[in-house]
């Protein structure tokens, strides 16, 4: 009979990817780093191949590791579904979930739908807000779980990384910019950290920005960009054929990370089950805007 795969080892493998390394994975699973490493070595011995390219910093997955990761997520999802269906102590209660509008453009509905089928006695109340608002709600104990964006260096050790993506300065393809005047800027509201970064970025355009629109809605900003009302700072995954990026004369935009974070009051089994469902769902990375091919035509000043 062929090699057998241990569920705990597969959980460790997925945790390394989901949390950005062995140290964070150990913290997430409440295990020592040596225990995580031992589980991975046992997997490698069982399969006869190398799964991780161990290097300083974040370990890189080998092609074999990436392939096993795909199967591991499917196996863990089925494992949890089987356990939930046969459990004599089913989950129940209310989970208060805060998400950004950016997140709702991904696979969140599919993930929540699957969770509802697995846990019919758990109610998930979802509220859509800006990232900074969600962080404040978590700190005040108003929500149990938050899925939001931040800059990678702002991640906490207990955050679960869902995706990383790039930001880009964008405008309509037919909008001609007058660099001798303040650039028309399409801004999200005061609680948007994209906007705060843009206002403090260096270098600023020669004559600065002139805010011509404030809108908390992502769809509203996208519509305004396509209409040629001005430029905006957006996730690069939203750049489509009607837009182009501005790569010169403005500060290079940073990357952003989409994370899941538990609130201070989030100790229930239902909350932790929802987090597991999010990170184990095949294709969960669509919770963050996926990287798309950005139009190659660029604008300089």
C-alpha positions as YAML, in Angstrom:
chain: A
units: angstrom
residues:
- id: 1
  name: UNK
  ca: [0.00, 0.00, 0.00]
- id: 2
  name: UNK
  ca: [1.26, 3.49, -0.79]
- id: 3
  name: UNK
  ca: [2.19, 6.30, 1.57]
- id: 4
  name: UNK
  ca: [-0.44, 7.75, 3.89]
- id: 5
  name: UNK
  ca: [-0.84, 11.47, 4.52]
- id: 6
  name: UNK
  ca: [-1.37, 12.72, 8.06]
- id: 7
  name: UNK
  ca: [-4.12, 15.33, 8.47]
- id: 8
  name: UNK
  ca: [-2.12, 17.24, 11.09]
- id: 9
  name: UNK
  ca: [0.87, 17.44, 8.74]
- id: 10
  name: UNK
  ca: [-1.33, 18.72, 5.93]
- id: 11
  name: UNK
  ca: [-2.72, 21.36, 8.30]
- id: 12
  name: UNK
  ca: [0.84, 22.41, 9.10]
- id: 13
  name: UNK
  ca: [1.70, 22.66, 5.40]
- id: 14
  name: UNK
  ca: [-1.31, 24.88, 4.71]
- id: 15
  name: UNK
  ca: [-0.60, 26.99, 7.80]
- id: 16
  name: UNK
  ca: [2.91, 27.77, 6.54]
- id: 17
  name: UNK
  ca: [1.45, 29.18, 3.31]
- id: 18
  name: UNK
  ca: [-1.50, 30.91, 4.97]
- id: 19
  name: UNK
  ca: [0.57, 32.61, 7.66]
- id: 20
  name: UNK
  ca: [3.75, 33.39, 5.74]
- id: 21
  name: UNK
  ca: [6.25, 31.05, 7.37]
- id: 22
  name: UNK
  ca: [6.97, 28.41, 9.99]
- id: 23
  name: UNK
  ca: [7.05, 30.84, 12.92]
- id: 24
  name: UNK
  ca: [3.60, 32.26, 12.21]
- id: 25
  name: UNK
  ca: [2.25, 28.80, 11.41]
- id: 26
  name: UNK
  ca: [3.46, 27.52, 14.78]
- id: 27
  name: UNK
  ca: [1.76, 30.43, 16.54]
- id: 28
  name: UNK
  ca: [-1.48, 29.83, 14.65]
- id: 29
  name: UNK
  ca: [-1.55, 26.09, 15.44]
- id: 30
  name: UNK
  ca: [-0.27, 26.52, 19.02]
- id: 31
  name: UNK
  ca: [2.72, 24.29, 18.28]
- id: 32
  name: UNK
  ca: [6.46, 24.76, 18.49]
- id: 33
  name: UNK
  ca: [8.46, 25.60, 15.37]
- id: 34
  name: UNK
  ca: [10.30, 22.30, 15.71]
- id: 35
  name: UNK
  ca: [6.97, 20.44, 15.76]
- id: 36
  name: UNK
  ca: [5.89, 22.14, 12.53]
- id: 37
  name: UNK
  ca: [9.24, 21.36, 10.88]
- id: 38
  name: UNK
  ca: [9.00, 17.73, 12.03]
- id: 39
  name: UNK
  ca: [5.55, 17.35, 10.45]
- id: 40
  name: UNK
  ca: [6.83, 18.70, 7.14]
- id: 41
  name: UNK
  ca: [9.87, 16.40, 7.20]
- id: 42
  name: UNK
  ca: [7.58, 13.42, 7.84]
- id: 43
  name: UNK
  ca: [5.49, 14.42, 4.82]
- id: 44
  name: UNK
  ca: [8.61, 14.71, 2.66]
- id: 45
  name: UNK
  ca: [9.83, 11.29, 3.83]
- id: 46
  name: UNK
  ca: [6.44, 9.72, 3.15]
- id: 47
  name: UNK
  ca: [6.23, 11.16, -0.35]
- id: 48
  name: UNK
  ca: [9.90, 10.95, -1.26]
- id: 49
  name: UNK
  ca: [10.15, 14.55, -2.45]
- id: 50
  name: UNK
  ca: [11.08, 17.98, -1.15]
- id: 51
  name: UNK
  ca: [8.09, 20.22, -0.36]
- id: 52
  name: UNK
  ca: [9.80, 23.36, 0.94]
- id: 53
  name: UNK
  ca: [12.93, 25.17, -0.17]
- id: 54
  name: UNK
  ca: [14.20, 26.18, 3.26]
- id: 55
  name: UNK
  ca: [15.87, 29.56, 3.16]
- id: 56
  name: UNK
  ca: [16.26, 32.52, 5.55]
- id: 57
  name: UNK
  ca: [12.97, 34.38, 5.90]
- id: 58
  name: UNK
  ca: [9.92, 32.86, 4.25]
- id: 59
  name: UNK
  ca: [10.34, 29.27, 3.01]
- id: 60
  name: UNK
  ca: [9.45, 28.80, -0.66]
- id: 61
  name: UNK
  ca: [7.24, 25.95, -1.83]
- id: 62
  name: UNK
  ca: [8.75, 23.62, -4.42]
- id: 63
  name: UNK
  ca: [6.61, 22.62, -7.42]
- id: 64
  name: UNK
  ca: [5.80, 19.39, -5.56]
- id: 65
  name: UNK
  ca: [4.87, 21.40, -2.47]
- id: 66
  name: UNK
  ca: [2.52, 23.60, -4.49]
- id: 67
  name: UNK
  ca: [0.86, 20.54, -5.99]
- id: 68
  name: UNK
  ca: [0.39, 18.91, -2.59]
- id: 69
  name: UNK
  ca: [-0.96, 22.18, -1.17]
- id: 70
  name: UNK
  ca: [-3.77, 22.08, -3.74]
- id: 71
  name: UNK
  ca: [-4.76, 18.54, -2.71]
- id: 72
  name: UNK
  ca: [-4.26, 19.30, 0.99]
- id: 73
  name: UNK
  ca: [-6.87, 22.06, 0.94]
- id: 74
  name: UNK
  ca: [-9.41, 19.75, -0.69]
- id: 75
  name: UNK
  ca: [-8.65, 16.95, 1.76]
- id: 76
  name: UNK
  ca: [-8.93, 19.23, 4.79]
- id: 77
  name: UNK
  ca: [-12.22, 20.66, 3.55]
- id: 78
  name: UNK
  ca: [-13.69, 17.16, 3.18]
- id: 79
  name: UNK
  ca: [-12.22, 16.16, 6.55]
- id: 80
  name: UNK
  ca: [-13.89, 19.10, 8.31]
- id: 81
  name: UNK
  ca: [-17.16, 18.49, 6.48]
- id: 82
  name: UNK
  ca: [-17.18, 14.85, 7.62]
- id: 83
  name: UNK
  ca: [-16.38, 15.80, 11.22]
- id: 84
  name: UNK
  ca: [-19.08, 18.48, 11.24]
- id: 85
  name: UNK
  ca: [-21.73, 16.17, 9.80]
- id: 86
  name: UNK
  ca: [-21.10, 13.48, 12.43]
- id: 87
  name: UNK
  ca: [-20.51, 15.75, 15.40]
- id: 88
  name: UNK
  ca: [-22.71, 15.18, 18.46]
- id: 89
  name: UNK
  ca: [-21.91, 18.73, 19.58]
- id: 90
  name: UNK
  ca: [-22.87, 20.92, 16.59]
- id: 91
  name: UNK
  ca: [-21.81, 24.54, 16.44]
- id: 92
  name: UNK
  ca: [-24.34, 27.29, 17.03]
- id: 93
  name: UNK
  ca: [-24.53, 30.98, 17.77]
- id: 94
  name: UNK
  ca: [-23.81, 34.29, 16.04]
- id: 95
  name: UNK
  ca: [-20.59, 35.31, 14.28]
- id: 96
  name: UNK
  ca: [-20.20, 39.02, 13.53]
- id: 97
  name: UNK
  ca: [-18.06, 39.40, 10.42]
- id: 98
  name: UNK
  ca: [-16.62, 42.67, 9.12]
- id: 99
  name: UNK
  ca: [-15.39, 42.81, 5.51]
- id: 100
  name: UNK
  ca: [-14.35, 45.45, 3.00]
- id: 101
  name: UNK
  ca: [-16.15, 46.11, -0.27]
- id: 102
  name: UNK
  ca: [-12.93, 45.00, -1.96]
- id: 103
  name: UNK
  ca: [-13.41, 41.59, -0.36]
- id: 104
  name: UNK
  ca: [-17.01, 41.24, -1.51]
- id: 105
  name: UNK
  ca: [-15.82, 41.33, -5.14]
- id: 106
  name: UNK
  ca: [-14.09, 37.97, -4.57]
- id: 107
  name: UNK
  ca: [-15.21, 34.53, -3.42]
- id: 108
  name: UNK
  ca: [-16.64, 35.53, -0.04]
- id: 109
  name: UNK
  ca: [-20.25, 34.63, -0.90]
- id: 110
  name: UNK
  ca: [-19.21, 31.13, -1.97]
- id: 111
  name: UNK
  ca: [-17.19, 30.61, 1.20]
- id: 112
  name: UNK
  ca: [-20.04, 31.81, 3.43]
- id: 113
  name: UNK
  ca: [-22.53, 29.67, 1.52]
- id: 114
  name: UNK
  ca: [-20.46, 26.55, 2.11]
- id: 115
  name: UNK
  ca: [-20.06, 27.44, 5.79]
- id: 116
  name: UNK
  ca: [-23.84, 27.85, 6.12]
- id: 117
  name: UNK
  ca: [-24.38, 24.37, 4.68]
- id: 118
  name: UNK
  ca: [-21.81, 22.86, 7.03]
- id: 119
  name: UNK
  ca: [-23.00, 24.77, 10.10]
- id: 120
  name: UNK
  ca: [-26.75, 25.48, 9.70]
- id: 121
  name: UNK
  ca: [-27.11, 26.52, 13.35]
- id: 122
  name: UNK
  ca: [-24.53, 29.31, 13.07]
- id: 123
  name: UNK
  ca: [-25.69, 32.75, 11.88]
- id: 124
  name: UNK
  ca: [-23.05, 34.92, 10.21]
- id: 125
  name: UNK
  ca: [-23.91, 38.63, 10.29]
- id: 126
  name: UNK
  ca: [-21.77, 40.40, 7.68]
- id: 127
  name: UNK
  ca: [-21.09, 44.15, 7.72]
- id: 128
  name: UNK
  ca: [-19.23, 45.97, 4.92]
- id: 129
  name: UNK
  ca: [-16.92, 48.80, 6.04]
- id: 130
  name: UNK
  ca: [-13.55, 50.39, 5.30]
- id: 131
  name: UNK
  ca: [-10.39, 48.64, 6.52]
- id: 132
  name: UNK
  ca: [-9.58, 51.17, 9.26]
- id: 133
  name: UNK
  ca: [-13.18, 51.03, 10.50]
- id: 134
  name: UNK
  ca: [-13.02, 47.24, 10.71]
- id: 135
  name: UNK
  ca: [-9.81, 47.40, 12.73]
- id: 136
  name: UNK
  ca: [-11.44, 49.83, 15.17]
- id: 137
  name: UNK
  ca: [-14.51, 47.57, 15.46]
- id: 138
  name: UNK
  ca: [-12.25, 44.62, 16.27]
- id: 139
  name: UNK
  ca: [-10.46, 46.61, 18.97]
- id: 140
  name: UNK
  ca: [-13.80, 47.63, 20.52]
- id: 141
  name: UNK
  ca: [-15.16, 44.08, 20.43]
- id: 142
  name: UNK
  ca: [-18.00, 45.02, 18.08]
- id: 143
  name: UNK
  ca: [-17.20, 42.25, 15.59]
- id: 144
  name: UNK
  ca: [-15.70, 38.79, 15.98]
- id: 145
  name: UNK
  ca: [-13.78, 38.48, 12.72]
- id: 146
  name: UNK
  ca: [-12.46, 41.10, 10.30]
- id: 147
  name: UNK
  ca: [-11.28, 40.59, 6.72]
- id: 148
  name: UNK
  ca: [-9.55, 43.73, 5.54]
- id: 149
  name: UNK
  ca: [-6.49, 45.22, 3.89]
- id: 150
  name: UNK
  ca: [-3.36, 46.77, 5.35]
- id: 151
  name: UNK
  ca: [0.25, 47.33, 4.38]
- id: 152
  name: UNK
  ca: [2.34, 44.15, 4.80]
- id: 153
  name: UNK
  ca: [4.53, 45.67, 7.52]
- id: 154
  name: UNK
  ca: [1.41, 46.32, 9.62]
- id: 155
  name: UNK
  ca: [0.49, 42.64, 9.91]
- id: 156
  name: UNK
  ca: [0.27, 41.14, 13.38]
- id: 157
  name: UNK
  ca: [1.69, 37.74, 14.22]
- id: 158
  name: UNK
  ca: [-1.81, 36.33, 14.73]
- id: 159
  name: UNK
  ca: [-3.21, 37.66, 11.42]
- id: 160
  name: UNK
  ca: [-4.03, 35.07, 8.76]
- id: 161
  name: UNK
  ca: [-2.70, 36.18, 5.38]
- id: 162
  name: UNK
  ca: [-5.25, 35.65, 2.60]
- id: 163
  name: UNK
  ca: [-3.60, 37.42, -0.33]
- id: 164
  name: UNK
  ca: [-1.17, 40.14, -1.38]
- id: 165
  name: UNK
  ca: [-1.63, 42.52, -4.29]
- id: 166
  name: UNK
  ca: [-0.25, 45.72, -5.78]
- id: 167
  name: UNK
  ca: [-1.73, 49.20, -5.86]
- id: 168
  name: UNK
  ca: [-1.57, 51.37, -8.98]
- id: 169
  name: UNK
  ca: [-2.21, 54.97, -10.00]
- id: 170
  name: UNK
  ca: [-4.89, 54.73, -12.68]
- id: 171
  name: UNK
  ca: [-6.85, 56.93, -15.08]
- id: 172
  name: UNK
  ca: [-9.12, 56.56, -18.09]
- id: 173
  name: UNK
  ca: [-7.21, 55.80, -21.28]
- id: 174
  name: UNK
  ca: [-8.55, 58.91, -23.00]
- id: 175
  name: UNK
  ca: [-7.93, 61.33, -20.09]
- id: 176
  name: UNK
  ca: [-5.12, 63.77, -20.86]
- id: 177
  name: UNK
  ca: [-3.44, 65.07, -17.70]
- id: 178
  name: UNK
  ca: [-2.25, 68.67, -17.42]
- id: 179
  name: UNK
  ca: [0.86, 68.43, -15.26]
- id: 180
  name: UNK
  ca: [1.04, 72.23, -15.04]
- id: 181
  name: UNK
  ca: [-2.08, 72.17, -12.83]
- id: 182
  name: UNK
  ca: [-3.12, 70.18, -9.76]
- id: 183
  name: UNK
  ca: [-4.13, 66.67, -10.81]
- id: 184
  name: UNK
  ca: [-7.84, 65.83, -10.33]
- id: 185
  name: UNK
  ca: [-7.95, 63.16, -7.64]
- id: 186
  name: UNK
  ca: [-10.76, 60.68, -6.99]
- id: 187
  name: UNK
  ca: [-10.59, 59.81, -3.31]
- id: 188
  name: UNK
  ca: [-12.22, 57.31, -1.04]
- id: 189
  name: UNK
  ca: [-13.51, 58.75, 2.23]
- id: 190
  name: UNK
  ca: [-11.46, 59.88, 5.23]
- id: 191
  name: UNK
  ca: [-11.26, 56.37, 6.69]
- id: 192
  name: UNK
  ca: [-9.53, 54.87, 3.62]
- id: 193
  name: UNK
  ca: [-5.84, 54.13, 4.15]
- id: 194
  name: UNK
  ca: [-5.24, 54.23, 0.36]
- id: 195
  name: UNK
  ca: [-6.24, 57.91, 0.46]
- id: 196
  name: UNK
  ca: [-4.05, 58.64, 3.48]
- id: 197
  name: UNK
  ca: [-1.03, 57.09, 1.78]
- id: 198
  name: UNK
  ca: [-1.69, 59.03, -1.44]
- id: 199
  name: UNK
  ca: [-1.87, 62.36, 0.38]
- id: 200
  name: UNK
  ca: [1.43, 61.70, 2.18]
- id: 201
  name: UNK
  ca: [3.26, 60.04, -0.71]
- id: 202
  name: UNK
  ca: [6.47, 61.42, -2.15]
- id: 203
  name: UNK
  ca: [7.06, 62.66, -4.70]
- id: 204
  name: UNK
  ca: [3.77, 64.49, -5.10]
- id: 205
  name: UNK
  ca: [2.91, 65.81, -8.58]
- id: 206
  name: UNK
  ca: [4.48, 69.24, -9.28]
- id: 207
  name: UNK
  ca: [1.28, 71.10, -8.38]
- id: 208
  name: UNK
  ca: [-0.22, 68.56, -6.02]
- id: 209
  name: UNK
  ca: [-3.70, 67.08, -6.14]
- id: 210
  name: UNK
  ca: [-7.12, 68.66, -6.35]
- id: 211
  name: UNK
  ca: [-9.71, 66.31, -4.85]
- id: 212
  name: UNK
  ca: [-12.72, 66.35, -7.18]
- id: 213
  name: UNK
  ca: [-14.64, 63.43, -5.68]
- id: 214
  name: UNK
  ca: [-14.93, 61.66, -2.33]
- id: 215
  name: UNK
  ca: [-16.74, 58.33, -2.43]
- id: 216
  name: UNK
  ca: [-16.70, 55.42, 0.02]
- id: 217
  name: UNK
  ca: [-17.88, 53.02, -2.69]
- id: 218
  name: UNK
  ca: [-15.35, 51.11, -4.79]
- id: 219
  name: UNK
  ca: [-17.85, 50.78, -7.64]
- id: 220
  name: UNK
  ca: [-18.39, 54.55, -7.55]
- id: 221
  name: UNK
  ca: [-14.66, 55.27, -7.80]
- id: 222
  name: UNK
  ca: [-14.25, 52.75, -10.64]
- id: 223
  name: UNK
  ca: [-17.10, 54.39, -12.56]
- id: 224
  name: UNK
  ca: [-15.57, 57.83, -12.05]
- id: 225
  name: UNK
  ca: [-12.16, 56.66, -13.27]
- id: 226
  name: UNK
  ca: [-13.66, 55.13, -16.42]
- id: 227
  name: UNK
  ca: [-15.58, 58.37, -17.05]
- id: 228
  name: UNK
  ca: [-12.34, 60.37, -17.05]
- id: 229
  name: UNK
  ca: [-13.13, 62.49, -13.98]
- id: 230
  name: UNK
  ca: [-9.61, 62.12, -12.61]
- id: 231
  name: UNK
  ca: [-6.96, 59.73, -11.33]
- id: 232
  name: UNK
  ca: [-7.18, 57.37, -8.39]
- id: 233
  name: UNK
  ca: [-5.13, 54.88, -6.38]
- id: 234
  name: UNK
  ca: [-6.63, 51.40, -6.79]
- id: 235
  name: UNK
  ca: [-5.82, 47.75, -6.42]
- id: 236
  name: UNK
  ca: [-4.06, 46.78, -9.66]
- id: 237
  name: UNK
  ca: [-6.50, 43.91, -10.08]
- id: 238
  name: UNK
  ca: [-9.22, 46.42, -10.96]
- id: 239
  name: UNK
  ca: [-7.36, 47.91, -13.92]
- id: 240
  name: UNK
  ca: [-9.28, 47.00, -17.07]
- id: 241
  name: UNK
  ca: [-9.15, 47.79, -20.78]
- id: 242
  name: UNK
  ca: [-10.72, 51.23, -20.24]
- id: 243
  name: UNK
  ca: [-7.93, 52.30, -17.88]
- id: 244
  name: UNK
  ca: [-4.19, 52.71, -17.89]
- id: 245
  name: UNK
  ca: [-1.58, 53.05, -15.18]
- id: 246
  name: UNK
  ca: [0.59, 56.07, -14.41]
- id: 247
  name: UNK
  ca: [4.12, 54.91, -13.67]
- id: 248
  name: UNK
  ca: [6.16, 58.11, -13.74]
- id: 249
  name: UNK
  ca: [6.16, 61.38, -11.78]
- id: 250
  name: UNK
  ca: [4.18, 59.86, -8.90]
- id: 251
  name: UNK
  ca: [5.34, 57.81, -5.93]
- id: 252
  name: UNK
  ca: [5.49, 54.07, -6.63]
- id: 253
  name: UNK
  ca: [2.47, 52.54, -4.89]
- id: 254
  name: UNK
  ca: [3.05, 49.89, -2.22]
- id: 255
  name: UNK
  ca: [1.68, 46.39, -1.92]
- id: 256
  name: UNK
  ca: [-1.30, 45.61, 0.30]
- id: 257
  name: UNK
  ca: [-2.17, 42.45, 2.19]
- id: 258
  name: UNK
  ca: [-5.64, 41.05, 2.77]
- id: 259
  name: UNK
  ca: [-5.81, 39.41, 6.20]
- id: 260
  name: UNK
  ca: [-8.30, 37.78, 8.54]
- id: 261
  name: UNK
  ca: [-8.08, 38.90, 12.18]
- id: 262
  name: UNK
  ca: [-9.95, 37.71, 15.25]
- id: 263
  name: UNK
  ca: [-11.48, 40.25, 17.61]
- id: 264
  name: UNK
  ca: [-10.90, 40.39, 21.35]
- id: 265
  name: UNK
  ca: [-14.19, 38.62, 22.02]
- id: 266
  name: UNK
  ca: [-13.74, 35.95, 19.34]
- id: 267
  name: UNK
  ca: [-13.22, 32.83, 21.42]
- id: 268
  name: UNK
  ca: [-16.17, 30.72, 20.28]
- id: 269
  name: UNK
  ca: [-15.79, 27.50, 18.30]
- id: 270
  name: UNK
  ca: [-18.07, 28.94, 15.61]
- id: 271
  name: UNK
  ca: [-15.73, 31.88, 15.01]
- id: 272
  name: UNK
  ca: [-12.68, 29.67, 14.67]
- id: 273
  name: UNK
  ca: [-14.56, 27.29, 12.41]
- id: 274
  name: UNK
  ca: [-15.40, 30.17, 10.07]
- id: 275
  name: UNK
  ca: [-11.74, 31.21, 9.91]
- id: 276
  name: UNK
  ca: [-10.75, 27.64, 9.07]
- id: 277
  name: UNK
  ca: [-13.38, 27.54, 6.33]
- id: 278
  name: UNK
  ca: [-12.04, 30.76, 4.82]
- id: 279
  name: UNK
  ca: [-8.41, 29.65, 4.67]
- id: 280
  name: UNK
  ca: [-9.12, 26.04, 3.67]
- id: 281
  name: UNK
  ca: [-11.69, 26.72, 0.95]
- id: 282
  name: UNK
  ca: [-10.17, 25.87, -2.41]
- id: 283
  name: UNK
  ca: [-9.66, 29.18, -4.18]
- id: 284
  name: UNK
  ca: [-9.95, 31.26, -0.99]
- id: 285
  name: UNK
  ca: [-7.32, 33.68, -2.26]
- id: 286
  name: UNK
  ca: [-10.00, 35.25, -4.44]
- id: 287
  name: UNK
  ca: [-11.05, 36.99, -1.20]
- id: 288
  name: UNK
  ca: [-8.38, 39.49, -2.12]
- id: 289
  name: UNK
  ca: [-8.49, 41.02, -5.60]
- id: 290
  name: UNK
  ca: [-6.46, 38.73, -7.82]
- id: 291
  name: UNK
  ca: [-3.61, 40.12, -9.83]
- id: 292
  name: UNK
  ca: [-4.64, 40.65, -13.42]
- id: 293
  name: UNK
  ca: [-2.62, 41.71, -16.41]
- id: 294
  name: UNK
  ca: [-2.34, 45.48, -16.21]
- id: 295
  name: UNK
  ca: [-2.50, 47.30, -19.56]
- id: 296
  name: UNK
  ca: [1.06, 47.98, -20.65]
- id: 297
  name: UNK
  ca: [0.52, 51.50, -21.94]
- id: 298
  name: UNK
  ca: [1.71, 53.89, -19.25]
- id: 299
  name: UNK
  ca: [1.72, 57.63, -18.75]
- id: 300
  name: UNK
  ca: [4.56, 59.78, -17.54]
- id: 301
  name: UNK
  ca: [4.76, 63.38, -16.59]
...
